[in-house]
Amino acid sequence: MAQSSTETDWVSRFADEVITESERRAPGKPVVVASGLSPSGPIHLGNLREVMTPHLVADEIRRRGHEVRHLISWDDYDRYRKVPNGVEGIDESWAEHIGKPLTSVPAPAGSPHPNWAEHFKAAMVEALAELGVPYEPISQTEQYTSGVYREQILHAMRHRADIDAILDQYRTKKAPKKQSQKPVDEAELEAAEGSGAAAEDDGSGGGAGYFPYKPYCGRCEKDFTTVTSYDDDTTELGYTCSACGFAETVKLSEFNRGKLVWKVDWPMRWAYEGVIFEPSGVDHSSPGSSFQVGGQIVRIFDGVQPIGPMYAFVGISGMAKMSSSKGGVPTAADALKIMEPQLLRWLYARRKPNQSFKIAFDQEIQRLYDEWDKLEAKVADGTVLPADAAAHSRAARTAAGELPRTPRPLPYRTLASVVDITAGHDEQTLRILTDLDPENPVTSLDEVRPRLDRAENWITTQVPADQRTVVREEPDTELLASLDEEGRTSLRLLLEGLDTHWSLDGLTTLVYGVPKVMAGLTPEAKPTPELKVAQRAFFALLYKLLVSRETGPRLPTLLLAVGADRVRKLLGS
């Protein structure tokens, strides 16, 4: 359905700009937006911003009835730079492949995929499908090795002096000051490196002059090559390889085993594809970097630089406890194991590209889910602010329709507490969820999936064993015997109220009410500072008696999970 731009969010503003620019540059043609991903290792949540930023803009343009192409260039013809830390199935023997194209490096041991690039692409392809992101994939290996860019390569070689002059403006300058924005946390240091392509040289340093093209060696397949000669008329190119000593002369008009250096390759693609919108990370956007230099080099290919916002770092909270990405930054696939696609989309939609944010793998995920559920309630009752409504809409649906959702989205923290206590036992889980609201009981776990499964994955993969909830088998007789009259009375009041308060709301009233009654107040009395101290002491006593710790899941949920009979036994009834 077409719609005009009335919303105040960043996506709408970019969509306005991109549509106007597309109609000026390429009237009557589809709007082209682009992303680039290097499958040099796990594709992390910082890289996902490279895709989500143009996706959200493209989706808004589609909602307005325009045709859009979202290109994702897989930079799989980049050189293999280093052996990444902590990837299962590889060891230092993979260092022998450094310098080869990513598609020529074997996949990690045990992988079903034919090479390194395809192995790391696969998880991202699956995640993008789950996130509702449609795109046109472009393999740079296929583009280069099939000769698609032949004319562009020959053109770049003919204009190598012009390209060299542009690049030379920056080579003599001092290195730009580091971005004032630091990575959000230690986990993002790896993300700050950007793609493998960003670290490549610009083609300078060869003894025979400047060449913007780098062959892969005909013997060892590596790019430790130096162009020694080139003839514009015959396109004969000579090169030597410092890795294995091989040398040969080839005809560039027929040769398909090499690529343009990164700072020339990127602007060439902008011109070739007619890209109108492509964001770039901070590593590409500093003065003298790929994006700025590319804005001048693209003119050599008769192109125009895309509209390109710089996007900020995406941080991770709870990274230290992660078990799924040892030594690496977590991926979209890791995030989608513990959160629904809507929540992950929302985190990217609600912040402008230049604002950093964190994705929670720790307890903070419960608060994020509470915030999302409150937003859903405001959308439902019409009290939501326009920008928040826009972010919600972009998270919950695309131009193609609603994303699959949990039919009955119970609070994530409640579901996490229940699966923590039941250790994922389905019958026990259903019993507890049925008791949450006896007047409107959950009748099947399918009603609360997939959110239930995400909460269970979070408990089992992200919560350390020493923080898991283990309900006592037998009463703590020593603690019960040591209680004074006040302690025993508070437990008696709780036990007497169990039957009449056996629901989530009822037990909430009961556990907060007992200290009020003990203080001579009504259960409805407003809390005072003194009362809050008494409530905390009462809650700590219950936790010690039930789970041998002073904290745990919310008490009403814990009581429901333990069951009335077992609660009576553990509290000394």
C-alpha positions as CSV (number, residue, x, y, z in Angstrom):
1,M,0.0,0.0,0.0
2,A,1.4,3.4,-1.0
3,Q,1.7,6.0,1.7
4,S,3.1,9.5,2.0
5,S,5.8,10.4,4.4
6,T,4.2,11.8,7.5
7,E,6.4,10.0,10.1
8,T,9.3,11.7,11.8
9,D,11.6,8.7,11.9
10,W,15.0,8.6,10.3
11,V,13.9,5.9,7.8
12,S,11.3,8.1,6.3
13,R,13.6,11.0,5.9
14,F,16.2,8.8,4.0
15,A,13.4,7.3,1.9
16,D,12.4,10.8,0.8
17,E,15.9,11.7,-0.1
18,V,16.6,8.4,-1.9
19,I,13.4,8.5,-4.0
20,T,14.2,12.1,-5.1
21,E,17.8,11.3,-5.9
22,S,16.8,8.1,-7.8
23,E,14.3,10.0,-9.9
24,R,17.0,12.6,-10.7
25,R,19.7,10.0,-11.6
26,A,17.7,7.2,-13.1
27,P,14.1,8.1,-13.8
28,G,11.7,5.2,-14.4
29,K,14.2,2.6,-13.1
30,P,14.0,0.7,-9.8
31,V,15.7,2.3,-6.8
32,V,19.0,0.6,-6.1
33,V,20.3,0.3,-2.5
34,A,23.3,-1.8,-1.6
35,S,25.2,-3.6,1.2
36,G,28.5,-5.3,1.2
37,L,29.5,-8.2,3.4
38,S,32.8,-10.0,3.7
39,P,32.4,-13.7,4.7
40,S,36.0,-13.8,6.1
41,G,34.7,-15.2,9.4
42,P,31.5,-15.1,11.4
43,I,29.3,-12.2,10.2
44,H,28.6,-10.3,13.4
45,L,25.9,-8.0,14.7
46,G,27.9,-4.9,13.7
47,N,27.9,-6.1,10.1
48,L,24.1,-6.7,10.3
49,R,23.7,-2.9,10.5
50,E,25.3,-2.8,7.0
51,V,22.2,-4.7,5.8
52,M,19.5,-3.5,8.1
53,T,20.1,0.2,7.4
54,P,19.4,-0.1,3.6
55,H,16.8,-2.8,4.2
56,L,14.7,-0.5,6.3
57,V,14.9,2.3,3.8
58,A,14.2,0.0,0.9
59,D,11.2,-1.4,2.7
60,E,9.8,2.1,3.3
61,I,10.2,2.9,-0.4
62,R,8.4,-0.4,-1.3
63,R,5.6,0.5,1.1
64,R,5.1,3.7,-1.0
65,G,4.7,1.6,-4.1
66,H,8.1,2.0,-5.7
67,E,10.2,-0.8,-7.1
68,V,13.5,-1.4,-5.2
69,R,16.5,-3.6,-5.7
70,H,18.5,-4.3,-2.5
71,L,21.9,-5.7,-3.6
72,I,24.1,-7.6,-1.2
73,S,27.6,-7.9,-2.5
74,W,29.3,-10.9,-1.0
75,D,33.0,-9.8,-0.9
76,D,34.0,-13.5,-1.3
77,Y,36.8,-12.7,-3.8
78,D,38.6,-10.7,-1.0
79,R,41.9,-12.1,0.2
80,Y,41.9,-14.4,3.2
81,R,43.8,-12.2,5.8
82,K,44.1,-14.1,9.0
83,V,42.9,-17.2,10.9
84,P,40.1,-15.9,13.1
85,N,40.1,-16.7,16.8
86,G,37.7,-19.3,18.4
87,V,36.1,-20.7,15.2
88,E,35.5,-24.4,15.7
89,G,37.0,-26.8,13.2
90,I,40.1,-24.7,12.3
91,D,43.6,-24.4,13.6
92,E,46.8,-22.6,12.7
93,S,47.2,-24.8,9.6
94,W,44.7,-22.6,7.9
95,A,47.4,-19.9,7.9
96,E,48.9,-21.5,4.8
97,H,45.9,-20.2,2.9
98,I,46.5,-16.5,3.7
99,G,46.5,-14.4,0.5
100,K,44.0,-16.7,-1.4
101,P,40.5,-15.6,-2.3
102,L,38.0,-16.6,0.4
103,T,36.3,-18.9,-2.1
104,S,39.6,-20.8,-2.6
105,V,40.1,-21.5,1.2
106,P,38.7,-24.8,2.6
107,A,35.7,-24.6,4.9
108,P,36.3,-25.3,8.6
109,A,36.6,-29.1,9.3
110,G,33.2,-30.8,9.4
111,S,31.4,-28.1,7.4
112,P,28.9,-29.1,4.7
113,H,29.9,-26.1,2.6
114,P,32.4,-26.2,-0.3
115,N,34.7,-23.4,0.9
116,W,35.4,-20.8,3.6
117,A,33.2,-18.0,2.1
118,E,30.1,-20.3,1.6
119,H,30.5,-21.6,5.2
120,F,30.3,-18.1,6.7
121,K,27.7,-16.9,4.3
122,A,25.3,-19.7,5.2
123,A,24.3,-18.6,8.7
124,M,23.8,-15.0,7.5
125,V,21.6,-16.1,4.6
126,E,19.4,-18.1,7.1
127,A,19.2,-15.2,9.5
128,L,18.2,-12.7,6.8
129,A,15.4,-15.0,5.7
130,E,14.2,-15.2,9.3
131,L,14.4,-11.4,9.7
132,G,12.3,-10.8,6.6
133,V,15.0,-9.2,4.5
134,P,14.7,-9.7,0.7
135,Y,17.8,-9.0,-1.4
136,E,19.6,-9.8,-4.6
137,P,22.9,-11.6,-3.8
138,I,26.0,-10.8,-5.9
139,S,29.1,-13.0,-5.5
140,Q,32.2,-11.0,-6.3
141,T,34.0,-14.3,-7.1
142,E,31.5,-15.0,-9.8
143,Q,31.6,-11.4,-11.1
144,Y,35.3,-11.3,-11.4
145,T,36.0,-14.8,-12.6
146,S,33.3,-14.8,-15.3
147,G,34.7,-11.5,-16.8
148,V,31.6,-9.4,-15.9
149,Y,33.9,-6.5,-14.9
150,R,36.4,-6.8,-17.8
151,E,35.6,-3.4,-19.4
152,Q,35.7,-1.7,-15.9
153,I,39.1,-3.3,-15.2
154,L,40.6,-2.2,-18.5
155,H,39.1,1.3,-18.1
156,A,40.7,1.5,-14.6
157,M,44.1,0.5,-16.0
158,R,43.8,3.1,-18.8
159,H,43.1,5.7,-16.2
160,R,45.5,4.5,-13.6
161,A,47.4,7.8,-13.5
162,D,44.1,9.7,-12.7
163,I,43.3,7.2,-10.0
164,D,46.8,7.4,-8.6
165,A,46.6,11.3,-8.5
166,I,43.4,11.1,-6.4
167,L,44.8,8.6,-4.0
168,D,48.1,10.6,-3.8
169,Q,46.2,13.5,-2.3
170,Y,45.7,11.4,0.9
171,R,49.0,9.4,1.0
172,T,51.0,12.4,1.9
173,K,48.6,13.6,4.6
174,K,49.1,12.6,8.2
175,A,46.8,9.7,9.2
176,P,43.5,11.1,10.4
177,K,42.8,11.3,14.1
178,K,41.1,8.3,15.5
179,Q,37.3,8.5,15.6
180,S,36.3,10.1,18.9
181,Q,33.6,7.4,19.2
182,K,35.2,4.4,20.7
183,P,33.9,0.8,20.2
184,V,31.1,0.3,22.6
185,D,32.9,-2.6,24.4
186,E,35.9,-4.9,24.0
187,A,33.8,-7.3,21.9
188,E,33.5,-4.7,19.3
189,L,37.2,-4.2,18.7
190,E,37.0,-7.0,16.1
191,A,34.0,-5.3,14.5
192,A,35.9,-2.1,14.2
193,E,38.2,-3.6,11.6
194,G,35.4,-3.7,9.1
195,S,35.4,-6.1,6.2
196,G,38.6,-7.8,4.9
197,A,38.4,-5.5,1.8
198,A,38.8,-2.4,3.9
199,A,42.4,-3.4,5.0
200,E,43.7,-4.0,1.4
201,D,46.3,-1.7,-0.1
202,D,45.4,0.9,-2.8
203,G,47.7,-0.6,-5.4
204,S,50.7,1.7,-4.7
205,G,54.2,0.5,-3.9
206,G,54.9,-1.4,-7.1
207,G,58.3,-0.8,-8.7
208,A,56.9,-0.4,-12.2
209,G,54.4,2.4,-11.3
210,Y,50.9,2.5,-10.0
211,F,48.4,-0.3,-10.9
212,P,44.8,-0.5,-9.5
213,Y,44.7,-4.2,-10.2
214,K,46.0,-7.2,-8.3
215,P,46.3,-10.7,-9.9
216,Y,46.0,-13.9,-7.9
217,C,49.0,-16.0,-8.6
218,G,48.7,-18.7,-11.3
219,R,50.6,-21.2,-9.2
220,C,49.8,-20.7,-5.5
221,E,46.6,-18.7,-5.9
222,K,47.8,-16.0,-3.5
223,D,47.8,-12.2,-4.0
224,F,51.4,-11.6,-2.9
225,T,51.9,-10.4,-6.5
226,T,53.4,-7.3,-8.0
227,V,52.5,-6.0,-11.5
228,T,55.8,-5.5,-13.3
229,S,54.5,-4.3,-16.7
230,Y,51.4,-3.4,-18.6
231,D,50.7,-2.4,-22.2
232,D,47.5,-0.4,-22.8
233,D,47.3,-1.4,-26.4
234,T,47.8,-5.1,-26.2
235,T,46.6,-5.4,-22.5
236,E,49.6,-7.6,-21.8
237,L,50.3,-7.6,-18.1
238,G,53.3,-9.1,-16.4
239,Y,53.5,-10.0,-12.7
240,T,55.6,-11.8,-10.2
241,C,54.6,-13.6,-7.0
242,S,56.8,-13.1,-3.9
243,A,55.2,-16.1,-2.1
244,C,56.2,-18.8,-4.6
245,G,58.5,-17.0,-7.1
246,F,56.1,-17.6,-10.0
247,A,56.0,-15.1,-12.9
248,E,53.9,-14.9,-16.0
249,T,52.6,-12.5,-18.7
250,V,48.9,-12.6,-19.4
251,K,46.4,-10.7,-21.6
252,L,44.2,-8.7,-19.2
253,S,41.4,-8.6,-21.9
254,E,41.2,-12.4,-21.4
255,F,42.4,-12.9,-17.9
256,N,39.9,-13.4,-15.1
257,R,42.0,-14.3,-12.0
258,G,42.4,-11.0,-10.1
259,K,40.5,-8.0,-8.9
260,L,40.6,-4.2,-8.6
261,V,42.1,-3.0,-5.3
262,W,39.5,-2.1,-2.7
263,K,39.5,1.7,-3.0
264,V,38.9,1.3,-6.7
265,D,36.7,-1.7,-6.6
266,W,34.0,-0.2,-4.4
267,P,33.4,3.0,-6.5
268,M,33.5,0.9,-9.7
269,R,30.6,-1.1,-8.4
270,W,28.6,2.0,-7.4
271,A,28.8,3.1,-11.1
272,Y,28.3,-0.4,-12.5
273,E,25.1,-1.1,-10.4
274,G,23.8,2.5,-10.3
275,V,23.7,2.5,-6.5
276,I,21.7,5.4,-4.9
277,F,22.0,4.5,-1.2
278,E,24.7,2.5,0.6
279,P,25.8,3.1,4.2
280,S,29.3,2.6,5.5
281,G,30.9,1.8,8.9
282,V,33.1,4.3,10.7
283,D,36.2,2.4,9.4
284,H,35.2,3.4,5.8
285,S,34.0,7.0,6.6
286,S,37.0,8.8,8.2
287,P,38.9,11.4,6.1
288,G,40.9,9.8,3.4
289,S,39.1,6.5,3.8
290,S,37.4,4.3,1.2
291,F,34.1,6.1,1.1
292,Q,35.6,9.6,0.8
293,V,38.2,8.7,-1.8
294,G,35.6,6.6,-3.6
295,G,33.4,9.7,-4.1
296,Q,36.2,11.1,-6.4
297,I,37.2,7.8,-8.1
298,V,33.6,6.9,-9.0
299,R,33.6,9.9,-11.5
300,I,36.3,8.1,-13.5
301,F,33.7,5.4,-14.1
302,D,31.1,8.1,-15.0
303,G,29.2,7.3,-11.8
304,V,28.0,9.3,-8.8
305,Q,28.7,8.4,-5.1
306,P,25.6,7.0,-3.3
307,I,23.9,8.8,-0.4
308,G,25.8,7.1,2.4
309,P,25.3,7.6,6.1
310,M,28.0,6.5,8.4
311,Y,26.7,3.9,10.9
312,A,28.0,3.6,14.4
313,F,29.1,0.5,16.4
314,V,26.7,-2.1,17.7
315,G,27.8,-3.3,21.1
316,I,27.0,-6.4,23.1
317,S,26.1,-6.6,26.7
318,G,26.7,-10.0,28.4
319,M,29.4,-11.0,25.9
320,A,31.8,-12.4,28.6
321,K,29.2,-15.1,29.5
322,M,28.6,-16.2,25.9
323,S,29.1,-19.8,25.3
324,S,28.2,-19.9,21.6
325,S,30.8,-17.5,20.1
326,K,34.1,-18.3,21.8
327,G,36.6,-15.6,21.1
328,G,34.3,-13.8,18.6
329,V,31.6,-11.2,18.3
330,P,28.1,-12.8,18.2
331,T,26.2,-13.1,14.9
332,A,22.7,-12.5,13.9
333,A,22.1,-16.3,14.1
334,D,23.3,-16.2,17.8
335,A,20.9,-13.3,18.5
336,L,17.9,-15.0,16.8
337,K,18.4,-18.1,19.1
338,I,17.4,-15.9,22.1
339,M,15.1,-13.3,20.6
340,E,12.4,-13.1,18.1
341,P,13.0,-11.4,14.7
342,Q,10.7,-8.5,15.6
343,L,12.8,-7.5,18.6
344,L,16.1,-7.7,16.7
345,R,14.7,-5.6,13.8
346,W,13.4,-3.0,16.4
347,L,16.8,-2.5,17.9
348,Y,18.1,-1.4,14.5
349,A,15.0,0.5,13.5
350,R,14.6,2.7,16.6
351,R,18.1,4.2,16.5
352,K,19.5,6.5,13.8
353,P,22.4,4.9,12.0
354,N,25.0,7.2,13.7
355,Q,23.8,6.3,17.1
356,S,25.5,3.3,18.8
357,F,23.4,0.8,20.8
358,K,23.9,-2.5,22.5
359,I,22.3,-5.9,21.9
360,A,21.7,-7.8,25.2
361,F,22.8,-11.4,25.8
362,D,22.6,-10.9,29.6
363,Q,19.7,-10.1,32.0
364,E,19.1,-6.9,30.1
365,I,17.3,-8.9,27.4
366,Q,14.4,-9.2,29.9
367,R,14.1,-5.4,30.2
368,L,14.3,-5.0,26.4
369,Y,11.4,-7.4,26.0
370,D,9.4,-5.6,28.7
371,E,10.0,-2.3,26.7
372,W,8.9,-4.0,23.5
373,D,5.7,-5.4,25.1
374,K,4.8,-2.0,26.5
375,L,5.3,-0.5,23.0
376,E,3.0,-3.2,21.6
377,A,0.3,-2.3,24.2
378,K,0.6,1.4,23.3
379,V,0.2,0.6,19.6
380,A,-2.9,-1.4,20.4
381,D,-4.6,1.3,22.5
382,G,-3.6,4.2,20.3
383,T,-1.4,6.1,22.8
384,V,1.9,5.5,20.9
385,L,4.0,8.5,19.7
386,P,4.4,8.7,15.9
387,A,8.2,7.9,15.8
388,D,7.7,5.0,18.1
389,A,4.8,3.7,16.0
390,A,7.0,3.9,12.9
391,A,9.8,1.9,14.6
392,H,7.3,-0.7,15.8
393,S,5.8,-1.0,12.3
394,R,9.2,-1.5,10.7
395,A,10.0,-4.2,13.3
396,A,6.7,-6.1,13.2
397,R,6.1,-6.2,9.4
398,T,7.7,-5.5,6.0
399,A,6.1,-4.3,2.7
400,A,5.4,-8.0,2.1
401,G,3.3,-8.4,5.3
402,E,3.5,-9.3,9.0
403,L,6.4,-11.4,10.3
404,P,5.3,-14.6,12.0
405,R,4.6,-13.8,15.7
406,T,4.0,-15.6,19.0
407,P,0.1,-15.9,19.3
408,R,0.2,-15.2,23.0
409,P,3.3,-13.2,24.0
410,L,3.6,-13.8,27.7
411,P,6.4,-11.7,29.4
412,Y,9.8,-13.0,28.4
413,R,11.1,-12.8,32.0
414,T,8.2,-15.0,33.1
415,L,8.8,-17.6,30.4
416,A,12.6,-17.6,31.2
417,S,11.9,-18.1,34.9
418,V,9.5,-21.0,34.2
419,V,11.9,-22.9,31.9
420,D,14.7,-22.1,34.3
421,I,12.8,-23.8,37.2
422,T,11.4,-26.7,35.1
423,A,14.6,-27.3,33.1
424,G,12.5,-27.2,30.0
425,H,10.1,-30.0,31.0
426,D,7.1,-29.4,28.8
427,E,4.3,-30.8,31.0
428,Q,5.6,-28.9,34.0
429,T,5.9,-25.7,31.9
430,L,2.4,-26.0,30.7
431,R,1.1,-26.6,34.2
432,I,2.7,-23.4,35.5
433,L,1.6,-21.3,32.5
434,T,-1.9,-22.6,32.9
435,D,-1.9,-21.3,36.5
436,L,-0.7,-17.9,35.6
437,D,-4.2,-16.7,34.7
438,P,-6.7,-19.3,35.6
439,E,-9.6,-17.3,34.0
440,N,-7.8,-17.3,30.6
441,P,-5.4,-20.4,30.8
442,V,-2.7,-21.3,28.3
443,T,-4.0,-24.5,26.8
444,S,-1.0,-25.4,24.6
445,L,2.7,-24.5,24.5
446,D,2.2,-23.6,20.8
447,E,0.4,-20.5,22.0
448,V,3.6,-19.1,23.6
449,R,6.0,-20.2,20.9
450,P,8.4,-19.2,19.5
451,R,9.0,-16.8,22.4
452,L,9.1,-19.7,24.9
453,D,11.8,-21.4,22.8
454,R,13.9,-18.2,22.7
455,A,13.6,-17.8,26.5
456,E,14.6,-21.4,27.0
457,N,17.7,-21.0,24.7
458,W,18.7,-17.9,26.6
459,I,18.5,-19.7,29.9
460,T,20.5,-22.7,28.6
461,T,23.1,-20.9,26.6
462,Q,23.6,-17.5,28.3
463,V,22.9,-17.9,32.0
464,P,25.8,-19.4,33.9
465,A,25.1,-22.6,35.8
466,D,25.7,-21.0,39.1
467,Q,22.9,-18.5,38.4
468,R,20.4,-21.1,37.4
469,T,17.5,-21.8,39.8
470,V,17.5,-25.1,41.6
471,V,14.5,-25.7,43.9
472,R,15.3,-27.5,47.2
473,E,14.3,-31.1,47.6
474,E,13.9,-31.0,51.4
475,P,13.1,-28.2,53.9
476,D,15.9,-26.2,55.4
477,T,15.1,-27.4,59.0
478,E,18.0,-25.5,60.5
479,L,16.8,-22.1,59.1
480,L,13.1,-22.8,59.9
481,A,14.1,-23.7,63.5
482,S,16.0,-20.4,63.9
483,L,13.1,-18.2,63.0
484,D,11.7,-15.8,65.5
485,E,7.9,-15.3,66.1
486,E,7.7,-12.7,63.4
487,G,9.3,-14.9,60.8
488,R,7.1,-17.8,61.6
489,T,4.0,-15.6,61.5
490,S,4.9,-14.2,58.1
491,L,5.3,-17.7,56.7
492,R,1.9,-18.8,58.2
493,L,0.1,-15.8,56.6
494,L,1.6,-16.7,53.2
495,L,0.6,-20.3,53.5
496,E,-2.9,-19.5,54.6
497,G,-3.4,-17.3,51.5
498,L,-2.0,-19.7,48.9
499,D,-5.3,-21.4,47.9
500,T,-7.3,-18.1,47.5
501,H,-4.4,-16.3,45.7
502,W,-3.2,-19.1,43.3
503,S,-2.6,-17.0,40.1
504,L,0.2,-14.7,39.0
505,D,-1.7,-11.6,40.1
506,G,-3.0,-13.2,43.3
507,L,0.4,-14.3,44.4
508,T,1.9,-10.9,43.6
509,T,-0.7,-9.3,45.9
510,L,-0.1,-12.0,48.6
511,V,3.8,-11.8,48.7
512,Y,3.8,-8.0,48.8
513,G,0.9,-7.9,51.2
514,V,2.2,-10.2,54.0
515,P,4.8,-7.6,55.2
516,K,2.1,-4.9,55.1
517,V,-0.3,-7.0,57.3
518,M,2.7,-7.7,59.7
519,A,3.2,-3.9,60.0
520,G,-0.5,-3.5,60.9
521,L,-1.4,-2.1,57.4
522,T,-4.0,-3.2,54.8
523,P,-2.8,-5.2,51.8
524,E,-3.6,-2.2,49.6
525,A,-1.4,0.3,51.6
526,K,1.2,2.3,49.7
527,P,4.8,1.2,50.3
528,T,7.0,3.3,52.6
529,P,10.8,3.1,52.9
530,E,10.4,1.1,56.1
531,L,7.9,-1.3,54.4
532,K,10.2,-1.8,51.5
533,V,13.0,-2.9,53.8
534,A,10.6,-5.4,55.5
535,Q,9.5,-6.7,52.1
536,R,13.1,-7.3,50.9
537,A,13.8,-9.2,54.1
538,F,10.7,-11.3,53.7
539,F,11.5,-12.0,50.0
540,A,15.1,-13.0,51.0
541,L,13.8,-15.5,53.6
542,L,11.4,-17.1,51.0
543,Y,14.3,-17.4,48.4
544,K,16.5,-19.0,51.0
545,L,13.9,-21.5,52.0
546,L,12.9,-22.3,48.4
547,V,16.2,-22.1,46.4
548,S,18.9,-21.7,49.0
549,R,19.9,-18.2,47.6
550,E,18.8,-14.7,48.5
551,T,17.6,-13.8,45.0
552,G,16.0,-15.7,42.2
553,P,13.1,-15.5,39.7
554,R,10.1,-13.2,40.6
555,L,8.5,-14.8,43.7
556,P,5.0,-15.1,42.3
557,T,6.3,-17.0,39.3
558,L,8.6,-19.1,41.5
559,L,5.7,-20.1,43.8
560,L,3.6,-21.1,40.8
561,A,6.4,-23.1,39.4
562,V,7.2,-24.9,42.7
563,G,3.5,-25.8,43.2
564,A,1.4,-25.3,46.3
565,D,2.1,-28.7,47.9
566,R,5.9,-28.4,47.6
567,V,5.8,-24.7,48.8
568,R,4.0,-25.9,51.9
569,K,6.5,-28.6,52.5
570,L,9.6,-26.3,52.0
571,L,8.1,-23.5,54.2
572,G,7.5,-25.9,57.1
573,S,3.8,-26.4,56.9
